Amino acid sequence: MSATPTARPLDLLKRPFEAWNRFWFTPADPTVLSFIRILAGLAVIYVHLAYTFDLYELLGPTAWLDPPTINKFRYEAPVVGPSMTWDELPTLKPFASPEERLQAEAFMREWELDPRMAFTQGRWLTSIWFHVQDPRWMPIVHGIGLFFMALFTIGLGTRIAAVVTWLFVLSYIQRAMTTLFGMDTIMIVVVLYLMLGPSGAALSVDRLLSRYWLTRRALRKGEPIPDLSEPRPLVSANVALRLMQVHLCIIYFVAGISKLQGSTWWSGTAAWSTVANYEFAPFHYAYYMSSLRWLSQNRFLWEAVMTSATMATVAFEVIFPFMVWFRPTRWLMIVSAVLMHTAIAVLMGLVTFSLMMITLLFAFVPPEALRRLLNRIGRNADQFQLYFDPQQAGAARVASLVHATDVWNQVEIAPSTGQARLVTAKGEVLTGTQLIGRLARSLRGLWPLNLVLWLPGLGTRAWSRFAGEQSPEADSKRAA
Amino acid sequence: MSSAELQIEPRDEQVFSNPWPPIVGGLVAIGLAALWLHLMGPTLPLGRAILLSLGLLSVGAGISIRPKSWAVLGTAAAAGFLAMQGMNPPTEIDRGWDSIRLMTGVAATFAAVCAILVTLPRWLQRSIVSLLILVHFGGILTAVTSVPPQPWISNAVWTHFYRPYLEFMYLNNAYHFYSPDPGPATMLWAWVRFTDGTARWIKLPNKEDFPMAVNYQRRLSLTESINQLKPNNALGQLYLQQKMAQRVQAARNTGIPPHPVIDPNLQYREPVPFSKKMLSSYARHIAKTTRHLEDPEQLVVSVKMYRVVHTIMTPKDMLDPKNHPLDETTYVPYYQGEFDIDGNLMDADNPFLYWLIPILREPKRVAPGSGFSTPLTGEMELNNYLQVHAELQPERPIVITEPIKRREQNTP
């Protein structure tokens, strides 16, 4: 019979640090972070495309919040801190000069506060739009911002694009500060953490380029083609995901317990104040109004529905931060969150806010589950064998491109001699532009190449140069 | 050998392996901009902006090639600080490119900290990162507890330590969504008067005006921003009594009564200074962008602003099919003042200022407007006192100076 070893006191002290170390610094698959990047990027592009219609109204020299007003907030707005003693009202120093008194009186007329009571003045705001006010340049700068957001979404030059995207998102937020709502609050959090983490390490053009380069280098050195099916786990990916998870838990918890201050959340009627709010709810649909009238006809039913919705909202927000960490309850919490945000999107019109919250929620999706979902896309895809001569530079480029974009392992690549040839599952042998045409149709990662190949003449010529082969046009000219 | 990374990313995986060409190129561009500013003053701002932007992007490319090198990060930090020297500094006349300098300074400082971090042993790196994580969420904690009633210590730490970080990063939100209670939406209605004496309403927001839902929601936030109000118990009982007396007198003079049902203490709601400034800015915007529908030559002379609360129908209201959310009596307007085209409040002494101007359905009298002594007809009539108030003429005449030139300046 073996005795259980008694834990030494030092081991007990070490455990919290080890747990912290495991929680934050275990390498994680960056696929989830990269998937969040794509979702967030699409939402960011949509939100900032919407600014195109409002560029001058919200950001320009005659905007709703115009430059003189925003500058007053930036430079003069008083910040009143708590009294550092038990006296609630501080003892004010006498004015040093009549000029100081006059300045203070002007400040009091402006801000209805004695400046001596302010801890400091101004706000730490930063925005490109504080300085770009020329109506001719605003669309250009806006377009540059959208360009970098697109790069960020597809994951090209992700490290730079992420920083520039974050700076632009912050710039719009800080300039148009009176037009912000919950969606902006969540968006800046998501983009911040995506910028800090390696969000371009997977599901990105950067990753495709990296795969191409690794394969190309291996072929050049005569080494075996590396297995690139999954990106390397990274500690920085885990840190970014954990930041998202912890922040999301804070958001839900605080949103939940703050509601407990309100009487309507206790009485069960708060849900009505949201679904019957004309400016938010879908009243433009006649059946929506009819549904509310119908529900109101039966008090018991009305109370049951509203109280359930109200209590469920508070209960979910309060328990989510605790239950989501346990495997048996994680999916229940995730699904509940998705349902709640779907209801918010439909019944309150807050679609972009709900999308951003669901995007952040993906931080809790296990990478294996996401991989299974992504692998379903490649299920039952066509299988091929590609034979190529590694000594031929063009053929090596083709093999590298195919291996880089073959994310669902559809193509078995084998060195051989002679011209590069593709053998289908039916035994068909394809070469030249027929080879790449078939692959471009079958390999989902190569679908964008169809756009290039579609260009008459140019596409096949460009491909032939890349593959180091004679173009069909050159063949026919020689024959002539 | 120090383990210079939290996570080693093999250079083999990088498409590009040498960070120095883009870094040197970036430094050259940044240096040129800084030199120009030093020698020629704040001229050629566009050229310097382009040089600085391309230079910083190029340096950023260098970092992305080799992000864990102290030499690369340190050089990038130096490039950032050098870039600040190429940006217009504050002068006596204006603040220069102050917020861009701030942005660049923060980025350069971050790069400098990372340059030191990557040289440290792994255990120390993780310790520092852990500390930064705790500091970060400590700041979030002060933000989420910033809504009154708030802990003194949270307020003190936020004011004295976290404020610059949270404001700069826009992490200052308390996440108190729909709490303590969800409330009705706030709208902004403006009665815009033109030089020919005509006027029209501008009512914000209107769903049909916006191609995308997010634009509409931004207008809802914009109107909500003027809904920051002073608590009446902070105004003082004597002050409120004086206001009430003035309001009652004004009701006798104009026939615009107080609301018969709503608590009188809730009928006077003065906005905080921030909201007053927003109102002034919004009035300027409306004055500059609103056109006369029939005669474009007519200019705006004043804008009367109303903060309008759109009350939510109760389930009992829903039972009556005649009741509808767009019924005029569901709107509760509060007068916010009349502003000139420069956003100056013209009627600070107006007895109706910040008061509720009711829209009521009242019993119809045999002789309209003849007061409580006349018999009722048994019917109800809509009395839109808001329209009555809007059409009241200002006590002081409005003088227009140089209208045509100002109109041309207003056109973007």
HADDOCK unambig.tbl for C-alpha pairs under 7 A between the chains (distance, minus, plus):
assign (segid A and resid 50 and name CA) (segid B and resid 212 and name CA) 6.70 0.50 0.50
assign (segid A and resid 50 and name CA) (segid B and resid 214 and name CA) 6.97 0.50 0.50
assign (segid A and resid 50 and name CA) (segid B and resid 215 and name CA) 6.52 0.50 0.50
assign (segid A and resid 62 and name CA) (segid B and resid 285 and name CA) 5.86 0.50 0.50
assign (segid A and resid 63 and name CA) (segid B and resid 285 and name CA) 6.25 0.50 0.50
assign (segid A and resid 64 and name CA) (segid B and resid 281 and name CA) 6.27 0.50 0.50
assign (segid A and resid 64 and name CA) (segid B and resid 282 and name CA) 5.08 0.50 0.50
assign (segid A and resid 64 and name CA) (segid B and resid 285 and name CA) 5.42 0.50 0.50
assign (segid A and resid 65 and name CA) (segid B and resid 278 and name CA) 6.62 0.50 0.50
assign (segid A and resid 65 and name CA) (segid B and resid 281 and name CA) 5.65 0.50 0.50
assign (segid A and resid 65 and name CA) (segid B and resid 282 and name CA) 6.58 0.50 0.50
assign (segid A and resid 66 and name CA) (segid B and resid 281 and name CA) 6.13 0.50 0.50
assign (segid A and resid 69 and name CA) (segid B and resid 277 and name CA) 6.82 0.50 0.50
assign (segid A and resid 69 and name CA) (segid B and resid 281 and name CA) 6.52 0.50 0.50
assign (segid A and resid 81 and name CA) (segid B and resid 156 and name CA) 6.56 0.50 0.50
assign (segid A and resid 81 and name CA) (segid B and resid 159 and name CA) 5.77 0.50 0.50
assign (segid A and resid 82 and name CA) (segid B and resid 152 and name CA) 6.85 0.50 0.50
assign (segid A and resid 82 and name CA) (segid B and resid 155 and name CA) 6.50 0.50 0.50
assign (segid A and resid 82 and name CA) (segid B and resid 156 and name CA) 6.00 0.50 0.50
assign (segid A and resid 111 and name CA) (segid B and resid 273 and name CA) 5.66 0.50 0.50
assign (segid A and resid 112 and name CA) (segid B and resid 273 and name CA) 6.87 0.50 0.50
assign (segid A and resid 123 and name CA) (segid B and resid 167 and name CA) 6.95 0.50 0.50
assign (segid A and resid 124 and name CA) (segid B and resid 164 and name CA) 5.57 0.50 0.50
assign (segid A and resid 124 and name CA) (segid B and resid 167 and name CA) 5.51 0.50 0.50
assign (segid A and resid 124 and name CA) (segid B and resid 168 and name CA) 5.12 0.50 0.50
assign (segid A and resid 125 and name CA) (segid B and resid 99 and name CA) 6.82 0.50 0.50
assign (segid A and resid 125 and name CA) (segid B and resid 167 and name CA) 6.54 0.50 0.50
assign (segid A and resid 125 and name CA) (segid B and resid 168 and name CA) 5.36 0.50 0.50
assign (segid A and resid 126 and name CA) (segid B and resid 99 and name CA) 4.56 0.50 0.50
assign (segid A and resid 126 and name CA) (segid B and resid 100 and name CA) 6.64 0.50 0.50
assign (segid A and resid 126 and name CA) (segid B and resid 103 and name CA) 6.53 0.50 0.50
assign (segid A and resid 126 and name CA) (segid B and resid 168 and name CA) 6.66 0.50 0.50
assign (segid A and resid 127 and name CA) (segid B and resid 99 and name CA) 6.23 0.50 0.50
assign (segid A and resid 127 and name CA) (segid B and resid 100 and name CA) 6.95 0.50 0.50
assign (segid A and resid 128 and name CA) (segid B and resid 100 and name CA) 6.74 0.50 0.50
assign (segid A and resid 131 and name CA) (segid B and resid 97 and name CA) 6.74 0.50 0.50
assign (segid A and resid 135 and name CA) (segid B and resid 412 and name CA) 6.51 0.50 0.50
assign (segid A and resid 159 and name CA) (segid B and resid 64 and name CA) 5.90 0.50 0.50
assign (segid A and resid 160 and name CA) (segid B and resid 60 and name CA) 6.02 0.50 0.50
assign (segid A and resid 160 and name CA) (segid B and resid 61 and name CA) 6.54 0.50 0.50
assign (segid A and resid 178 and name CA) (segid B and resid 221 and name CA) 6.41 0.50 0.50
assign (segid A and resid 178 and name CA) (segid B and resid 222 and name CA) 5.09 0.50 0.50
assign (segid A and resid 178 and name CA) (segid B and resid 225 and name CA) 5.87 0.50 0.50
assign (segid A and resid 179 and name CA) (segid B and resid 218 and name CA) 4.61 0.50 0.50
assign (segid A and resid 179 and name CA) (segid B and resid 219 and name CA) 6.33 0.50 0.50
assign (segid A and resid 179 and name CA) (segid B and resid 221 and name CA) 4.83 0.50 0.50
assign (segid A and resid 179 and name CA) (segid B and resid 222 and name CA) 4.68 0.50 0.50
assign (segid A and resid 180 and name CA) (segid B and resid 218 and name CA) 6.21 0.50 0.50
assign (segid A and resid 180 and name CA) (segid B and resid 221 and name CA) 6.03 0.50 0.50
assign (segid A and resid 181 and name CA) (segid B and resid 221 and name CA) 6.29 0.50 0.50
assign (segid A and resid 185 and name CA) (segid B and resid 173 and name CA) 7.00 0.50 0.50
assign (segid A and resid 209 and name CA) (segid B and resid 15 and name CA) 6.88 0.50 0.50
assign (segid A and resid 210 and name CA) (segid B and resid 13 and name CA) 5.71 0.50 0.50
assign (segid A and resid 210 and name CA) (segid B and resid 14 and name CA) 6.14 0.50 0.50
assign (segid A and resid 210 and name CA) (segid B and resid 15 and name CA) 5.76 0.50 0.50
assign (segid A and resid 213 and name CA) (segid B and resid 15 and name CA) 5.99 0.50 0.50
assign (segid A and resid 214 and name CA) (segid B and resid 13 and name CA) 6.24 0.50 0.50
assign (segid A and resid 234 and name CA) (segid B and resid 7 and name CA) 6.28 0.50 0.50
assign (segid A and resid 235 and name CA) (segid B and resid 6 and name CA) 6.89 0.50 0.50
assign (segid A and resid 235 and name CA) (segid B and resid 7 and name CA) 5.82 0.50 0.50
assign (segid A and resid 236 and name CA) (segid B and resid 7 and name CA) 6.96 0.50 0.50
assign (segid A and resid 251 and name CA) (segid B and resid 175 and name CA) 5.94 0.50 0.50
assign (segid A and resid 254 and name CA) (segid B and resid 144 and name CA) 7.00 0.50 0.50
assign (segid A and resid 254 and name CA) (segid B and resid 175 and name CA) 6.41 0.50 0.50
assign (segid A and resid 254 and name CA) (segid B and resid 176 and name CA) 6.59 0.50 0.50
assign (segid A and resid 255 and name CA) (segid B and resid 175 and name CA) 5.60 0.50 0.50
assign (segid A and resid 255 and name CA) (segid B and resid 176 and name CA) 4.94 0.50 0.50
assign (segid A and resid 255 and name CA) (segid B and resid 177 and name CA) 5.67 0.50 0.50
assign (segid A and resid 258 and name CA) (segid B and resid 176 and name CA) 5.86 0.50 0.50
assign (segid A and resid 258 and name CA) (segid B and resid 179 and name CA) 5.95 0.50 0.50
assign (segid A and resid 258 and name CA) (segid B and resid 180 and name CA) 6.30 0.50 0.50
assign (segid A and resid 259 and name CA) (segid B and resid 179 and name CA) 4.76 0.50 0.50
assign (segid A and resid 259 and name CA) (segid B and resid 180 and name CA) 5.01 0.50 0.50
assign (segid A and resid 259 and name CA) (segid B and resid 181 and name CA) 6.84 0.50 0.50
assign (segid A and resid 261 and name CA) (segid B and resid 180 and name CA) 5.18 0.50 0.50
assign (segid A and resid 262 and name CA) (segid B and resid 179 and name CA) 6.41 0.50 0.50
assign (segid A and resid 262 and name CA) (segid B and resid 180 and name CA) 4.10 0.50 0.50
assign (segid A and resid 262 and name CA) (segid B and resid 181 and name CA) 4.98 0.50 0.50
assign (segid A and resid 264 and name CA) (segid B and resid 181 and name CA) 6.14 0.50 0.50
assign (segid A and resid 265 and name CA) (segid B and resid 181 and name CA) 6.95 0.50 0.50
assign (segid A and resid 270 and name CA) (segid B and resid 181 and name CA) 6.76 0.50 0.50
assign (segid A and resid 270 and name CA) (segid B and resid 182 and name CA) 6.42 0.50 0.50
assign (segid A and resid 273 and name CA) (segid B and resid 182 and name CA) 6.05 0.50 0.50
assign (segid A and resid 273 and name CA) (segid B and resid 183 and name CA) 6.65 0.50 0.50
assign (segid A and resid 273 and name CA) (segid B and resid 312 and name CA) 6.76 0.50 0.50
assign (segid A and resid 274 and name CA) (segid B and resid 182 and name CA) 6.73 0.50 0.50
assign (segid A and resid 276 and name CA) (segid B and resid 312 and name CA) 6.27 0.50 0.50
assign (segid A and resid 276 and name CA) (segid B and resid 313 and name CA) 6.87 0.50 0.50
assign (segid A and resid 277 and name CA) (segid B and resid 184 and name CA) 6.45 0.50 0.50
assign (segid A and resid 277 and name CA) (segid B and resid 312 and name CA) 5.70 0.50 0.50
assign (segid A and resid 278 and name CA) (segid B and resid 325 and name CA) 6.54 0.50 0.50
assign (segid A and resid 279 and name CA) (segid B and resid 185 and name CA) 6.51 0.50 0.50
assign (segid A and resid 293 and name CA) (segid B and resid 318 and name CA) 5.29 0.50 0.50
assign (segid A and resid 293 and name CA) (segid B and resid 319 and name CA) 5.97 0.50 0.50
assign (segid A and resid 296 and name CA) (segid B and resid 315 and name CA) 5.14 0.50 0.50
assign (segid A and resid 296 and name CA) (segid B and resid 318 and name CA) 6.54 0.50 0.50
assign (segid A and resid 296 and name CA) (segid B and resid 319 and name CA) 6.40 0.50 0.50
assign (segid A and resid 297 and name CA) (segid B and resid 319 and name CA) 6.30 0.50 0.50
